[in-house]
Amino acid sequence: MLALFPLWWALGVAEMAWIPLAGCMVVLMVRRGAIQVPRGFAIWLLFMVLMGASVIGIDTSGRLIGFVYRALLYATITVVFVYVYNAKETLTLRYVLGLMTLFWLWAVLGGFAGVAAPEFAFRTPLSYILPQGLQANELISEMVVRRLTQFNPDSWLALDPRPSAPFLYTNGWGNVYSVTLPMVVAYMTLIRRGKTFWLLLLAIPLSLIPAFLTLNRGMFIGLAVAAAYLFLRFAMAGRLRQVLLLTVIGVVAAVAAIALDVGSKLTDRVETSSSTEDRANLYEETFVRTLQSPLFGYGAPRPSFTDGAPSAGTQGHLWMVMFSHGFPALICFVGALVWMYFATIRGRSTAMLVLHTVQLVILVEVFFYGVLPNGLILTFPVAALAMRELRASRASRTSLSPPPSNR
């Protein structure tokens, strides 16, 4: 899934490749048997049930296709979580974090490619297979013709191209970068001073170049929340070395932001775009319309009542869940993310604490990013990994504890 992602992207199937690969995981788990899930996972399974029931709100064949696609992605995320939680012999903490680090590197390389060749595009092999009728769909058209940046030269908004490869949208790039960067840091705490460690130490400040040029305000918020949270946790634990390291990282990021003139670019973007006001209006419309179908929603996003505005139920995964699947599903969805946050909060090592922070980042970013599939398919297995490690640690402490006295 992760190591070969650029290949899936170049072929045009990156957004769909997760699903058959998850099917392979199901076969392996059925062969193995004795599958376990952690307590609390029922919250997510209840969301899956409610999400499936919301199909009653679908009114067109096109929306039904979109519903089935999203349902399969949710099922994929479920499978990946269970698979990682049970594969303790093969998917070790170091191995999984190594794969996540490689995925982060693919994103960074794609970001640099977008900076170097912002208008480059190519037709994928998928474009020569799919019927032209299907390629007229907006989402599919973006899958069959790959671009390195999100850029529309014909738009009336005077905005520079923003890196997006190897994902469809710049916001998707920012979401992946912000949830995987902490994983890279966690991986570095495990490999300690090796060749890979020093290469990553060099790669992280360099990665700030495409990251800042995406002008992703949501990404900035997610990373700022992660840094502030880690700083507070380390300071409360008296871990001065980590506090100093975070301070140095903050200084480097500030210098990079000044060198790239990020402040002026963000100001220009806000002044030339009404995206903040448009989002607020869309969120209000989404909430009001969901009140008219509160139990199961509409099954899928619907066109906005405002001409030219994005569809209601978009511009943030939380709003899509609410509009598409109703308030009960929304409560279960958010509840599952909150459960993963608290289920991983007891980690004491630097790596485990950083992995725990990933759950906070995704909980923040669901408000303004579409995190299906990439954001969720990266954070769910990491949560499973952390829960599995904590369970093993508790079991080890229990086995080492002295037997009770018979007196």
C-alpha positions as CSV (number, residue, x, y, z in Angstrom):
1,M,0.0,0.0,0.0
2,L,2.6,2.5,1.1
3,A,6.0,1.6,-0.5
4,L,4.6,1.4,-4.0
5,F,2.2,4.4,-3.8
6,P,4.0,6.4,-6.5
7,L,3.4,3.5,-8.9
8,W,-0.3,3.4,-8.1
9,W,-0.4,7.2,-8.6
10,A,1.4,7.0,-12.0
11,L,-0.9,4.3,-13.2
12,G,-4.0,6.3,-12.2
13,V,-5.3,3.9,-9.6
14,A,-3.8,5.4,-6.3
15,E,-7.3,6.4,-5.1
16,M,-8.6,2.8,-5.6
17,A,-5.6,0.6,-5.0
18,W,-6.2,0.6,-1.2
19,I,-9.4,-1.5,-1.7
20,P,-8.1,-4.7,-3.4
21,L,-5.0,-4.6,-1.2
22,A,-7.3,-4.6,1.8
23,G,-9.1,-7.6,0.3
24,C,-5.7,-9.4,0.4
25,M,-5.4,-8.5,4.1
26,V,-8.9,-10.0,4.7
27,V,-7.8,-13.3,3.1
28,L,-4.6,-13.4,5.2
29,M,-6.6,-12.8,8.4
30,V,-9.2,-15.4,7.6
31,R,-6.4,-17.9,7.0
32,R,-4.7,-17.0,10.3
33,G,-7.8,-16.9,12.5
34,A,-8.0,-15.8,16.2
35,I,-8.4,-12.1,15.2
36,Q,-8.7,-9.7,18.1
37,V,-9.8,-6.0,18.3
38,P,-9.3,-3.6,21.2
39,R,-12.0,-2.6,23.5
40,G,-13.8,0.5,22.2
41,F,-13.5,-0.4,18.6
42,A,-17.2,-1.1,18.6
43,I,-17.7,2.7,18.4
44,W,-16.2,2.7,14.9
45,L,-18.1,-0.5,13.9
46,L,-21.4,1.3,15.0
47,F,-20.4,4.2,12.7
48,M,-19.9,1.7,9.9
49,V,-23.5,0.4,10.4
50,L,-25.0,3.8,10.5
51,M,-23.0,4.9,7.5
52,G,-24.3,1.9,5.5
53,A,-27.8,2.6,6.6
54,S,-27.6,6.1,5.1
55,V,-27.8,4.7,1.6
56,I,-31.5,5.2,1.9
57,G,-30.8,8.9,1.2
58,I,-29.2,8.3,-2.2
59,D,-31.4,9.6,-5.1
60,T,-29.2,9.1,-8.2
61,S,-27.0,6.4,-9.7
62,G,-24.0,8.7,-9.8
63,R,-24.3,9.4,-6.0
64,L,-24.8,5.7,-5.4
65,I,-21.5,5.0,-7.1
66,G,-19.8,7.6,-4.9
67,F,-21.5,6.1,-1.8
68,V,-20.2,2.6,-2.6
69,Y,-16.7,3.9,-3.3
70,R,-16.6,5.8,0.1
71,A,-18.1,2.8,1.9
72,L,-15.4,0.5,0.5
73,L,-12.7,3.0,1.6
74,Y,-14.2,3.0,5.2
75,A,-14.2,-0.8,5.1
76,T,-10.5,-0.7,3.9
77,I,-9.6,1.6,6.9
78,T,-11.3,-0.9,9.2
79,V,-9.4,-3.8,7.7
80,V,-6.1,-2.1,7.9
81,F,-6.6,-1.2,11.6
82,V,-7.5,-4.8,12.5
83,Y,-4.7,-6.2,10.4
84,V,-2.0,-4.1,12.0
85,Y,-3.4,-4.7,15.5
86,N,-3.0,-8.5,15.0
87,A,0.2,-8.7,12.9
88,K,2.6,-8.2,15.9
89,E,5.1,-10.7,14.6
90,T,5.7,-9.1,11.2
91,L,4.5,-5.5,11.5
92,T,6.7,-4.3,14.3
93,L,6.7,-0.7,15.5
94,R,10.0,0.0,13.7
95,Y,8.9,-1.6,10.4
96,V,5.5,0.2,10.2
97,L,7.1,3.6,11.1
98,G,9.7,2.9,8.4
99,L,6.9,2.5,5.9
100,M,5.2,5.6,7.1
101,T,8.5,7.5,6.7
102,L,8.9,6.2,3.2
103,F,5.3,7.4,2.4
104,W,6.3,10.9,3.9
105,L,9.3,10.9,1.6
106,W,7.1,10.2,-1.5
107,A,4.9,13.2,-0.5
108,V,8.0,15.4,0.0
109,L,9.4,14.4,-3.4
110,G,6.1,15.0,-5.1
111,G,6.0,18.4,-3.4
112,F,9.5,19.3,-4.8
113,A,8.4,18.0,-8.2
114,G,5.5,20.4,-8.1
115,V,7.8,23.3,-7.2
116,A,10.2,22.5,-10.0
117,A,7.5,21.8,-12.7
118,P,4.2,23.4,-11.6
119,E,2.4,23.0,-14.9
120,F,3.6,19.4,-15.8
121,A,0.8,16.9,-16.4
122,F,0.5,13.5,-18.1
123,R,-2.1,11.0,-19.0
124,T,-2.1,7.8,-17.0
125,P,-2.6,4.2,-18.4
126,L,-6.1,4.3,-16.8
127,S,-7.1,7.0,-19.3
128,Y,-6.7,4.6,-22.1
129,I,-8.9,1.9,-20.5
130,L,-11.9,3.8,-19.0
131,P,-14.7,4.8,-21.3
132,Q,-14.9,8.5,-22.2
133,G,-18.2,8.8,-20.5
134,L,-16.7,7.9,-17.1
135,Q,-13.8,10.3,-17.7
136,A,-16.3,13.1,-17.9
137,N,-16.7,12.7,-14.1
138,E,-14.7,15.4,-12.3
139,L,-13.0,13.0,-9.9
140,I,-12.2,10.4,-12.5
141,S,-10.8,13.1,-14.9
142,E,-8.4,14.1,-12.2
143,M,-7.3,10.5,-11.7
144,V,-6.7,9.8,-15.4
145,V,-4.7,13.0,-15.9
146,R,-2.1,13.5,-13.2
147,R,-0.8,17.0,-12.3
148,L,2.0,18.0,-9.9
149,T,0.2,21.0,-8.6
150,Q,-3.3,22.2,-7.9
151,F,-3.5,25.1,-10.4
152,N,-6.1,26.6,-12.7
153,P,-4.5,29.2,-15.0
154,D,-8.0,30.2,-16.3
155,S,-9.2,31.1,-12.8
156,W,-9.9,34.7,-12.0
157,L,-8.1,34.1,-8.7
158,A,-4.4,35.2,-9.1
159,L,-3.0,32.3,-7.1
160,D,0.3,30.6,-7.8
161,P,0.4,26.8,-8.4
162,R,0.5,24.8,-5.1
163,P,2.2,21.4,-4.8
164,S,-0.2,18.5,-4.6
165,A,1.6,15.4,-6.0
166,P,1.2,12.5,-5.4
167,F,-2.3,13.3,-4.3
168,L,-5.2,14.9,-6.1
169,Y,-5.4,18.1,-4.1
170,T,-3.1,20.4,-2.2
171,N,-5.2,20.0,1.0
172,G,-4.6,16.3,0.7
173,W,-0.9,16.8,0.5
174,G,-1.0,19.0,3.6
175,N,-3.0,16.5,5.5
176,V,-0.6,13.7,4.7
177,Y,2.4,15.8,5.5
178,S,1.1,16.9,8.9
179,V,0.1,13.4,10.1
180,T,3.2,11.6,8.8
181,L,5.9,14.2,9.9
182,P,5.4,13.1,13.6
183,M,5.7,9.5,12.5
184,V,9.1,10.4,10.9
185,V,10.2,11.9,14.2
186,A,9.0,8.8,16.1
187,Y,10.9,6.6,13.6
188,M,14.1,8.6,14.2
189,T,13.9,8.0,17.9
190,L,14.1,4.2,17.1
191,I,16.9,4.1,14.6
192,R,19.3,6.4,16.6
193,R,22.3,7.9,14.8
194,G,22.4,5.5,11.9
195,K,22.9,6.6,8.3
196,T,19.1,6.9,7.8
197,F,18.8,9.0,10.9
198,W,21.2,11.7,9.5
199,L,19.5,11.6,6.1
200,L,16.1,12.2,7.7
201,L,17.6,14.9,9.9
202,L,18.6,16.7,6.7
203,A,15.3,15.9,4.8
204,I,13.0,17.4,7.5
205,P,14.2,21.1,7.1
206,L,14.3,20.7,3.3
207,S,10.7,19.3,3.4
208,L,9.6,22.7,4.8
209,I,10.1,24.2,1.3
210,P,7.2,22.5,-0.5
211,A,5.2,22.3,2.8
212,F,5.3,26.1,3.2
213,L,4.6,26.7,-0.5
214,T,1.4,24.7,-0.3
215,L,0.1,27.6,1.8
216,N,-2.1,25.1,3.6
217,R,-3.5,26.9,6.6
218,G,-5.0,23.6,8.0
219,M,-1.7,21.9,7.8
220,F,-0.1,24.8,9.7
221,I,-2.8,24.6,12.4
222,G,-2.4,20.8,12.7
223,L,1.4,21.0,13.1
224,A,1.2,23.9,15.5
225,V,-1.2,22.0,17.7
226,A,1.1,18.9,17.6
227,A,4.2,21.0,18.5
228,A,2.4,22.8,21.3
229,Y,1.0,19.6,22.7
230,L,4.3,17.8,22.6
231,F,6.1,20.8,24.2
232,L,3.6,20.8,27.0
233,R,3.7,17.0,27.6
234,F,7.6,17.0,27.5
235,A,7.8,20.0,29.8
236,M,5.4,18.5,32.3
237,A,7.5,15.3,32.3
238,G,10.7,17.3,32.9
239,R,12.2,16.0,29.6
240,L,14.4,19.0,28.9
241,R,16.2,17.5,26.0
242,Q,13.0,17.0,24.0
243,V,11.8,20.5,25.0
244,L,15.1,21.9,23.6
245,L,14.8,19.9,20.4
246,L,11.2,21.2,19.8
247,T,12.4,24.7,20.4
248,V,15.2,24.3,17.8
249,I,12.7,22.8,15.3
250,G,10.4,25.8,15.9
251,V,13.3,28.3,15.2
252,V,14.2,26.4,12.0
253,A,10.6,26.5,10.9
254,A,10.3,30.2,11.6
255,V,13.5,31.0,9.7
256,A,12.3,28.9,6.7
257,A,8.9,30.7,6.8
258,I,10.6,34.1,6.7
259,A,13.0,33.1,4.0
260,L,10.1,31.8,1.8
261,D,8.0,34.9,2.6
262,V,5.1,32.7,3.7
263,G,3.4,35.4,5.7
264,S,3.0,37.7,2.6
265,K,1.9,34.8,0.5
266,L,-0.8,33.8,3.0
267,T,-2.0,37.4,3.3
268,D,-2.2,37.6,-0.5
269,R,-4.1,34.4,-0.7
270,V,-6.6,35.5,1.9
271,E,-7.1,38.9,0.2
272,T,-7.5,37.4,-3.3
273,S,-9.7,34.6,-2.2
274,S,-12.9,34.5,-0.1
275,S,-12.3,30.9,0.9
276,T,-12.7,31.5,4.6
277,E,-16.0,33.3,4.2
278,D,-17.2,30.8,1.6
279,R,-16.4,27.9,4.0
280,A,-18.3,29.5,6.9
281,N,-21.3,30.0,4.7
282,L,-21.1,26.4,3.4
283,Y,-20.8,25.0,6.9
284,E,-23.9,26.9,8.0
285,E,-25.8,25.6,5.0
286,T,-24.6,22.1,5.6
287,F,-25.7,22.1,9.2
288,V,-29.1,23.6,8.4
289,R,-29.8,21.1,5.7
290,T,-28.8,18.2,7.9
291,L,-31.4,19.3,10.4
292,Q,-34.0,18.3,7.7
293,S,-32.6,14.7,7.6
294,P,-30.9,14.3,10.9
295,L,-30.9,10.5,11.4
296,F,-29.3,9.2,8.2
297,G,-28.4,12.3,6.2
298,Y,-28.5,12.4,2.4
299,G,-26.1,9.5,1.7
300,A,-23.7,11.8,-0.2
301,P,-22.9,15.5,-0.7
302,R,-25.4,17.6,-2.7
303,P,-25.0,20.8,-4.7
304,S,-25.0,23.9,-2.7
305,F,-27.9,26.4,-2.9
306,T,-25.3,29.1,-3.6
307,D,-24.2,29.3,-7.2
308,G,-20.6,28.5,-7.7
309,A,-20.1,27.2,-4.2
310,P,-18.7,23.7,-3.4
311,S,-21.3,21.0,-2.7
312,A,-22.8,20.9,0.8
313,G,-21.1,18.2,2.8
314,T,-17.6,19.0,1.5
315,Q,-14.7,21.1,2.6
316,G,-14.1,19.1,5.7
317,H,-14.6,15.4,6.5
318,L,-16.6,16.1,9.7
319,W,-19.1,18.0,7.6
320,M,-19.3,15.3,5.0
321,V,-20.1,12.6,7.7
322,M,-22.7,14.9,9.2
323,F,-24.4,15.7,5.9
324,S,-24.1,12.3,4.2
325,H,-24.8,10.0,7.2
326,G,-26.6,12.1,9.9
327,F,-25.9,13.2,13.4
328,P,-25.8,9.7,15.1
329,A,-23.1,8.6,12.6
330,L,-21.3,11.9,13.2
331,I,-21.3,11.2,17.0
332,C,-19.9,7.7,16.4
333,F,-17.2,9.0,14.0
334,V,-15.9,11.7,16.3
335,G,-16.3,9.3,19.2
336,A,-14.0,6.8,17.5
337,L,-11.3,9.5,16.9
338,V,-11.6,10.6,20.6
339,W,-11.4,7.0,21.7
340,M,-8.2,6.5,19.7
341,Y,-6.8,9.7,21.3
342,F,-7.4,8.5,24.9
343,A,-6.6,4.9,24.1
344,T,-3.0,5.9,23.2
345,I,-2.5,8.6,25.8
346,R,-0.6,6.4,28.2
347,G,2.5,6.0,26.1
348,R,5.7,7.1,27.9
349,S,8.5,6.7,25.4
350,T,9.2,9.5,23.0
351,A,8.1,7.4,20.0
352,M,4.8,6.4,21.6
353,L,4.0,9.9,22.7
354,V,4.6,11.3,19.2
355,L,2.3,8.6,17.8
356,H,-0.3,9.6,20.3
357,T,0.0,13.1,19.0
358,V,-0.9,12.0,15.5
359,Q,-4.4,11.2,16.8
360,L,-4.8,14.7,18.0
361,V,-3.7,16.1,14.6
362,I,-6.3,14.1,12.7
363,L,-9.0,15.0,15.3
364,V,-8.2,18.7,14.6
365,E,-8.0,18.4,10.8
366,V,-11.2,16.6,10.1
367,F,-12.9,19.9,10.6
368,F,-11.5,21.4,7.4
369,Y,-9.8,18.6,5.4
370,G,-11.2,15.7,3.5
371,V,-9.3,12.9,5.1
372,L,-10.7,9.9,3.2
373,P,-8.8,7.9,2.3
374,N,-5.2,9.1,2.9
375,G,-5.5,10.8,6.3
376,L,-7.5,8.0,8.0
377,I,-5.7,5.1,6.3
378,L,-2.4,6.5,7.8
379,T,-3.6,7.4,11.3
380,F,-5.8,4.3,12.0
381,P,-3.0,1.7,11.7
382,V,-0.7,3.9,13.8
383,A,-3.4,4.0,16.5
384,A,-3.7,0.2,16.3
385,L,0.1,0.0,16.5
386,A,0.2,2.2,19.6
387,M,-2.7,0.3,21.3
388,R,-1.0,-3.0,20.5
389,E,2.3,-1.9,22.0
390,L,0.6,-0.6,25.2
391,R,-1.3,-3.8,25.6
392,A,1.9,-5.8,25.3
393,S,3.6,-3.5,27.8
394,R,0.7,-4.0,30.3
395,A,0.9,-7.7,29.8
396,S,4.6,-7.7,30.4
397,R,4.3,-5.7,33.6
398,T,1.5,-8.1,34.9
399,S,3.7,-11.2,34.2
400,L,6.6,-9.6,36.0
401,S,4.7,-8.5,39.1
402,P,5.2,-10.7,42.2
403,P,2.4,-13.1,43.2
404,P,0.1,-12.0,46.0
405,S,1.0,-13.1,49.5
406,N,-0.9,-16.0,51.1
407,R,-0.7,-14.5,54.5
